[in-house]
């Protein structure tokens, strides 16, 4: 593949993103429901590509406005970019003690795990009762709800190699499609619930939906406020090396550490039980990249006296990778696969959304000791496909950080993302189901969910 094709593949992604941004800026409806520009750009790429326009118009070999080589580049990006995203989660952060994390964000950690493990339970039940016996689908279909809705586009696309390894190639397109449904329905449901909460006295800060500013709806920052919202701070002198370059390099080191850990785990597995069962060989790199980031951050914090990692710059790199990943994943979605599995796709979408909403309305108020709405709305947004959506909903419900919701949400990631929502359990769920069977995995998930539910009901509820 020529360098020109690779370069233009990124240029076209950038063009799609800026078009998506301006479509959102000039479309009040999209502002009202807070659809991310990357989703709009991805859907635009899908419409203009071989799956839609290509069926009627052939500018290139595969149809549509994009050549096959460019689409091939886009298809490879998610597996690369998801490692960048997960390696960015903990770099530049002060990693607090477990005691402090639990004290501030314990209720949110508990509710987020209930949501995640509940999606495994719901997905596994659907697989056992409907999809496997009636449609003959791969047992790994039971993991798709958590992979797509909590994990999001990055996890869904990043696991394509794992899906292929277990003979479930269609899992990638189903997962990305479900993640898209999750994000779209998540922001819409989030706004509906915010309106309902404000009007019915469920929110303790937001008094009226009209309190959400036009600036927030458009996703723009006024010029006079831009100095208060820095993209990051320089930690090195640019004549020596750019700060952005340094931060990107540390992300690369974190991914490299994760790769070494993964290869070590695979070697141990082959040495000890490789002849009987293979699990770790199907594990993707990105959850180990997150572990690598924690290791790198701990080493930097202990041995480097100067502050060389700025969280703002890390966030910008992570945000760029996420935007590119979402556009590439949606633009390369196979609509024919979704068409072939339309019924299970619709059933899974409805089931995941229903579980999240029921848990939000009936479980969250009973396990949160205070500010249940502000705390739980963030977990709901994340459980619909994006951590950014969770933060957005918290910001809308609590614009001036008057509640512990935002701080708790941030700390919660340390004890959530490393396991579920794209963590080690999420990445291992598909090979675990294939290796031990969907019934064993359902029992495992149900026990874990019940444990978190009991913790919330009998521990945090007493703190009210």
PEPE-V640496 format. One record per helix or strand of 3 or more residues. SS is the DSSP state (alpha for helix, beta for strand). FROM is the first residue (numbers start at 1). TO is the last residue. If there is no record, write none. Layout:
ss->(SS	SS)
from->(FROM	FROM)
to->(TO	TO)
//
This chain:
ss->(alpha	alpha	alpha	alpha	alpha	alpha	alpha	alpha	alpha	alpha	alpha	alpha	alpha	alpha	alpha	alpha	alpha	alpha	alpha	alpha	alpha	alpha	alpha	alpha)
from->(3	28	37	53	68	98	139	152	160	170	209	214	223	243	280	286	311	335	342	372	387	405	424	438)
to->(25	32	48	55	87	135	150	158	165	199	211	218	228	272	282	303	331	340	367	383	397	415	436	463)
//
